[in-house]
Amino acid sequence: MFKRFLSYYGPERGLFIADTLCALAYAGIDLAFPIILRALTGGLFTQSGSAIMDGLVYLGIGLGIMYVIRTACMYFVSAQGHIMGARMESRMREDLFDQYECFSFAYFDAHSSGDMMSRVVNDLFDICEGAHHLPEWIIICGIKIVGALAILFTISSPLAAALTVVTVVFVVIMIRQNFRMREVFAENRTKISEVNSQLQDSLGGMRVVKSFANENTERAKFRVANDRYLDSKIKQYHAMGAYQATSACMTAVHYLTIVLLGGYLVATQRMTAVDLATFALYISLFTGPIETLVNSTEMFQKAIAGFRRMDEVLATAPDIVDVPDARPLQVSGGAIEYRDVCFSYDQADLAEQGASERPVIDHMSLSIKPGETIALVGPSGGGKSTTCSLLPRFYDVASGSISIDGQDIREVTQESLRRAIGLVQQDVYLFDGTLRENIAYGRPGATDAEIEEAARRANIHDFIAGLPEGYDTVVGERGSRLSGGQKQRVAIARVFLKDPAILILDEATSALDNESEGAVQESLERLAADRTTIIIAHRLSTIKNADEIATVEHGKVVERGTHEELLARGGTYARYYRMQFEGVRAHEA
């Protein structure tokens, strides 16, 4: 983990060295002032008034130059140090986002979006605050502490030794307190992730919340997460309070030691009053940096906790990757072959499960001819959507194989595989941008004419053309300004623009009213023409014209044929069809 963290300093090596040199100069000048004052007190200031006045001219020039340099160094450390931290944060954020992009659906099934966002935003901010502040403070404070202590020993070794003993005792106590702080900061990170997850869940589902008048329920759920976070913050501040109180006590004991032991040394003529005054001046240079390092502990602990969480993500190997010799998929006709496929959402459990337990997909075999439209029907949870999710390798099969035109999908690149497959789902996701941008997502770089043609084929162009802003109309978060049918047709236009060889329609019309369904169904039929198409539908009336229909139960294909053939067999499909048909007749009656 430490090696990974240091790697982010690499591109900033020059800036980091310059920042370090400025920090060294800044600390060195601060150390020099008490020495200069001691020399003046025992030298120039003991001479005649005219000699002092002559010396002050050169002294003022020298000190002025020193403090101009100090000011310039302070500016560089403050400004350029923050810039270095911001650049490191930017690279870390890109690395984290790139890693998220590499994960399969299984990772996102297991991790909340609130937690992932917390790692990208909150954690990275804390990491990079520490990344540029802590090295500066360690250098500046380290030089001041070591330099001041060395000078203190030259002034009075007995008094300096006593202060060293006091400091060591308190540092040991604070190190022990540090372990407790580390625990509470890690807990704090977990709790704020829970708050973020609950907040995103509640705000994202606000329409559902209000439709059920469940605002109080959501308030209660949020209050629980918020109270847990508050409890962790209280623990954090108790630990910090004890830590900082120990630091303040150390400073007080330092001054008490100087007054008592220093007074004794002056009284016994083992130390002069001037030396004691100089010693007292250096104490602030000795204790001040220690307090700074103590106060930076919160930042340090946050940075460590944040980077541990970031490192967890970066150290997680994507479970679906291209094989070393993966080649682009070559689609000639679009023939699809599922051969003895097994799959479970927990593949480890699948390897160990007993005979009484069933995987989601259980030794499924299914062949689809080039250009054929096949519909998958069956009960909810039977494995229809999972079957389709395996084709683009959103998940990997546990055993068996899936091939397209004879090419095992695990042996081709994921990019070429997914370029060849178009997906239209019931739950359409539109990005918070314009209609033009959302349609162009199917093929970035498409011309306006191509975008408009795709919209025409999806039966959405006339609606868009009638809007005041036309294709530049902003759709809102998740397409909130559009109806369900309009969003569905935008999604279809996106797939038209993509022009895939294989099409998956997963409950694409199930949530629409009759009027919207008619417009969407027409565009879907146009989209499916001359493509290998897999349709998932619960409304059997929408798929009876499919070339073939396969009934999927318990992860297996239990029957297959045309609409008429399956009705004639009187099996599962016929039973489902009669149930829906009789339900419609009863409703019409």
N, C-alpha and C positions, 0 to 999 in steps of 0.2 A: 504493500500500500504506500509506504513512504517513498519508494522508488518511483511509483506512478505520479505521486504528488510533485516530486522534484522535477519530473520531466516537463512540467508546465512552465518551469522557469527557463528552459532551454532557449526558446525563441526570444526571450527578454534578457538574455545574458548580458549584453552591453548595457542596457538600461539598469539592470540589477547591480552591476559593478559600479556604475556611476552613482547610483543611489547609495550604495554601501560606502563609497569614498566620501560622499557628502555627509553621510551620517557619522563617519569617523571624524571628519573635520569639525562638525557641529559639536560632538561630544568632547573633542580635544580642546576646543576653545573654552567650553564651559569649565573644564578642569584647570585651565591655565589661570583663570581670573584670581582665585584665592592665593595661588603661588605668587602672582604679580603683586597682589595686595600685601602679602607677608613681606616680600622683598622691599616694597616701598615703605612699609611701616618701620622696618629695621634699617633702611638705607636712606633714600631720598628725603623722606618726611622728617628725618632727624637733623637735616642740614638747615642752613639759613633760609630766610624767606625768599631772597632773590634767587638762590640756587633752586629752590622748589619751583618758583615760577618759571624759570628757564626750562626745568625738566618737564613741567606739565605740558609744554608745547609738544615736545616729542612724544610724551606719554599719550596725549590726546590723539595725535596722528596715528600712533601705533594701535591704540585701542579701537579707534574709529575704523581702521582697515580690518582689524580682527572681527569687529561686529558687522561690518558690511559683508564680509565673507560668511559669517555665521547666518546672517539674514538670507543671503543667496542660497546657502546650503539648506536652510530650513524650508525655503520655498520649493527647491528642487525635490527634497524628500517628501514634502506634502503633496505637491501637484503631480510630479512624475511617478511617485510611488502609487498614487491612486490610479493613474493611467495604466501603469503596469498591472495592477490588480484587476482593472476593468478588462484588459485584453486577455488575461488569464481566465477570467470568469466567462468571457465570450467563447473561448476555445473549449472550456469545460462544458458549457451549455451545448455547444455543437456536438461534442463527443457524446454527451448524454442523450441528446435527441437522436443522433445517428444510431446509437445502441438501441433505443426504443424502436426505431424503424426496422431494425433487424429481427426483432422478436416475432414469434408466431402468435396466433390468437390465444394459444394456451397461456402465455405469459399475462396477457391482458385480462384473461378470465380470472386469473389468480391475484391480480393487483388492482387496487382501486385507482381511478384516474386522479382523485384528490391526493393520494400518496405520491403518485408519479409527478404531479405538478409541484408538490411541496419540495421534492428533491431537485427539480429544475430551477425553482424560484428561490424559496427560503434557504435551502441548504447551500446553494451556490453563492448566494449573497454573503452568508456567514463565512464560507470557505475563503472567499476572495478578500473579505475584510481582513481576515487573519493572514492571508498569503502575502499581503504587502505591508501591513502594520507590524506584524510580529517580528520579521527579520530586522526591520528598522529599529524597533524597540529593543530587541535582544542586543543588537550592535551598540546602539547609543547607551542603553542602560548598562550593558556588560562592561563597556569601556569606562563609564563613570564609576561603577561599583569597584572594579579592579584597580583603576587608576587612583580613585579616592582612598581606597584601603591602603595601597602602597605608599601614598603620600602620608597618610595618617600614621603609618608605622615609622616613617622617617621623623615625624614630629614627636611622637611619644609611643614607643612600642608597648609599654604596659597598658596604657589606655586603649590603644588599638586592639591589643590582644583580648582585653575584656569585652570590647564591642563585638569582636569576631565570635567569641563564645556565645554571647547573647543572641547574635544573629543566627548562628548554627542551630541553637535550641529552637528558636521560633520557626526557622525554615523547615526543620523536621516535623514540627507540629502542622505546618501549613501543607506539607507534602501529603500527610495522612488525610487532611481535610480535602485535598485535591481528589482523592479517589472517590469520596462521597459526591463531590461536584460532578465528576465524570458520569456517575450513575444517574444522577437526577437530570443532567443535560440530555443524555440518551433517552430517558423516559419522556422528557419534554418534547423531543423531536417526534416521538411516536404519537403523542397526544395531539400535537398540532396537525399532524397528518390526518388523524381521525376527525378533527374539526373541519379541515379542508374537504375531506370526503363527504361528511354529512352536509356541509354547506352546498357543495356542488350537486349532491343528490337532491336536496330540497329545492334549490333554485332551478335546476334542470327540469324537475317535475312539477313546477309551480302550477301549470294548467290543471294537472291531475289533482294537486292539493286543493286548489280552489273549487274545482268541480265537485269534490266530495266534502267541502267545507271542513277540511282537516288541518287548518292552520294551527290550532292548539296542539294537535298531535305532533306536527313538525317542530313547533316551538319546544315541546317537551323533549323530543329526540335531540334537538340541537343543544338544549340546556344541559342534557346529560353529558354530551361530548365536551361542551364548553366548561362544565364544572370539573370534569376530569382533567382538562387542560389547566384550569385554575389551580387545582390541587397540586399538579406537578410543578406549576410556577411557584406556588407557596413553598414547596419543598426546596426548589431551586434557590429561592431568595433566603431561606433559612440557612442553607449551606453556604451561600455567598456571604451572608451577614456574619456568620461565624468566622469565615475566612478573612474578611476585611477587618473585623474586630481584632483578630489576632495580629494583623499587620499594624493596625493603629497602636496596639499594646506594645509591639516591638519598638516602634518609633518612640513611644513614651519612655520605655525602659532605656533606650539609647540615650536620650537626653538626661534622664535621671543618673545614669552612669557617668556621663560627662560632668555633670554638676558635682556629684559627690566624689568620685574618684579623681576627676580633674582638679577640683578644689583641694583635695588632699595632696596631690602632686605639686601644686603651686605652693601650698603651705609648707611643704618639706623641701622647697626649692629644687625640685627635680623637673620642674616645668615652668616656663615663664608665662605671664599673663597674655603676652602677644601670641605665644604658641597655642595657648588654650583658646583664644579668640579665633585663630586660624583653624584650629581643630574643629571648633563649633561651626565655622563656615563650611568646612568639608563634610560635616555630618549631613547637611541637607543634600549635598551631592551624592552621599552614600545611601541615605535612607530614601530620598526622593525616587531614584530609579527602582529601588526595591518595591516601593509602593506602586509605581507604574506597572511593573511586572505582575504584581499581585492583582492590580485592577484589570490587567489584560487577561487574567485567567478565564473570565467569562467568555471573552472572544476566542481564546485558545480552545476552550472546551467545546464551544459551538462549532468552531472550524473542524476540530477532530471528529466530533459526532457527525457533522455534515459530510465530511469526506469519507467516513466509514460507510455512510448510506449511499453516497455516490459510487464508491468503490464496489459495493455489493452489486450494483447494476452493471458496471463496466466489467466486473469479473464473472458475470453470468453469461455463459456461452449460449448463443441462440440455438434452439433445438432443431430448427430447420435451416439447413445451409446447402448451398450448391456443392456437389461433389467436385473434387479437383479437376476432373476432365469433363465437366458438364458442357454440353453443347446447346446451341439454340434449338428450340422446338421447330420442326418443319411440318406444317400442317398441309396435307394434300387433300384430304376429304373431310376430316373431322371425326373419324371412327373412334369410339371410346370403349374401353374394355376394363371392367372391374373383375379381377380374378381372385376369388377366395379371400376377400378383404375382411380383416378384423380391425376394430378400433374401439378404444375406450378413452374417455377424457382424462382418466388417470391411467397412463400406460403401465405404471409400476404395479397398480392393482390388477391390471389385466393379465400380467405375467404370473401373478400368484393366486388369482381368484379360483374358487372351487367350482365344481360342476354345476352347482345350484345357482350361480350368478351368471348374468348375461352381459357381454359387452354391448356397446351401443350399436355397432355394426358387427354382425356375427356370420363370418364366412360367406359374405355376399359375393355373388357372381352376376354380372350384368353386362350385356353387349349392346351397343348402340351403333347403328349403321351411319355412314356419312350422310349428312343432310337430313337425318330422321328427327322427328319430333316425338319425344317420349314423355309421358306424364307419370309422375310418381304420386300415388295416393296411399292413404292409410291413416291410422290413428295418430294423434299427437304423441310425440315421443317415440315414434316407431323407427326413426332414423333417416327420414327423408332429407331434411336440411343438412344433417351431418354428412350424408352421402354426397351432397353437392359441395359441401365445404372441403371435402377431401380432394376434389378434382383440381382446384387451383393451389393445392398444398397449403391451405390455411392451417391445416393440421396434417400430420403424417400418419400413414397407416401403421398399425402395429405388426401386421403380417399380411401376406398377399401382395398384390400389385395393382396399379392403375396405369393404363397406357393410352396414348392418343396416337392414332395412326402407327401403332406398333412400337412407339417410343415410351419407355417407362418414365413417368413424370419425375421420378427421383433422379434421373440421369440427364435431365435437361435443365437449363437455367430457369430460376424462378421468374425472372423478368419476362423472358420469352413465353413462358407458360401462361402467365397472367395477362400478357398482352393479347393472347389468343382467345381469352375467355371474357365474355361480357356478363355482368351480373346485375339483375334488377330485383330488388327485394321489396317486401311490404313496407318496412321501415326505411324510408328514403332519408339519406343524410345529405343535406345541402350545406355548403360552406357559407359563412357570413360574408358574402361578396355580391357581385352583380350576377344577373342571369347569364350574361355573356361568359363570365369567368367560370360559372358552374357548368355550363354546357361544354366549354373548351377544356374542362378537366379531362374529358374523354380523350382528347388529343392535343396536348399543349402545343401552341404554335399554329393552330388551325386559323385559316383566314375568316373574316367576317362572313363571306359568302358561304363557306363550308358550314359555319355555325348556324346560319339562317336556314340552309338546306336541311340540316339535321333537325332543326326545330320544326320545319314544315312536315317532315316525314313522321315526326312524333305528335303531330296535331296540336302544337303549342305556339306556332309562329303567330297566328292571328291574335291570340291573347296577348302575346308580348308586344306586338306592333301597336296594339291599342293602349298600352300603358304610356303615361306622360314621358317617362324616361326610356321607354323601349327596352332594349337589351342591356342598358346600363342601370336598370332598376335593381336596387339592393334588396335581397330576399330576406334579410334578417337572420338571426341565429337559428341554425337548423332549418332555414326556410320558413320561419314562423309567419311571414306575411303572405304565404301562398296556401291555397287549399290542398287537401290530400291528393286530389286528381291532378292539380297543376304541378305539384312536386313530383308526382309519379311520371308525368310526361317530360318534365325537365330531365329526370334521371334516364328516361328512354332516349331522349335526344342525345344525352351524353354517350350512351352506348352506340347509337347510330354513328356518331362521330368517331368513336373508337373503331368501329367496323370489325368486330371479332369474328373468328370462324366458328366459335362455339358460344352458345347462349344458355344462361341459367336464369329462369324466372321463378323466384321463390315467393309464392303467395303475393304476386305483384298487384292483384286487383281485389284482394279479400277484404280490404278495409274501405272500399269506395262505394258510393251510392250508385244507383243504376245508370244515371246519366253519365257520371264520370267514368264508370266502368266501361260503358260502351265506347267512349272516345279512347280510353287507354287500351282496351282490348283490340280495337282496330289498329292502333299504332304498334302494339305488340305483335300482331299477326304479320304486319308489314316487316317488322324487325326480324322475326323468326324465319322469314322466307329464305330458302337456300342456305340455312345454317343448321348445324347439329344443335338441337335445342332440348333442354331438360326443363320440364315445367313441374312445379310443386303447387298443388291447389287442393283446397277443401271443397270449393264449389265445383262439383263434378260436371255441371253444365258447361263450364268454360273449357273443358279439356276433352270432351267426347269426340272432337274431330282430330285429336292427336293420332299420329301414325300407329303408336302403340301406347298401352297403359300398363304400368307395373304397380302391383299392390305390395307395399313394404310394411311388414310387421316384425317387431322384435329384431330389427336389423337385418332382415332377410327379405328377398323377393319371393313372395308366396304364390303369386300368379301373374301372368302376363298375356296380353293379347290386345285386339282392338276393342273398342267400346261394345260392339255387337257380340263379339266372341265371349267377352267376360260376362255380359248379361246372360248369354245362353248357358254358360257354365253354372250360373246360380251360386257362385262363391262369395268371397268377402266383398269384392267390388260391387256385385249385384245387390248385396245386402245394403251397402252404403248408399247405392244409387236409389233403391226403393225407399230408404229412410228419408233421403232428401226430397225425392219426388212426392212422396206421400205428405211430407211436411209442407211442401209448397201448395199441394192441392188442398190440404186442410186449412192453410192460411187464406187461400183464395176463396174457399167456401165460407 
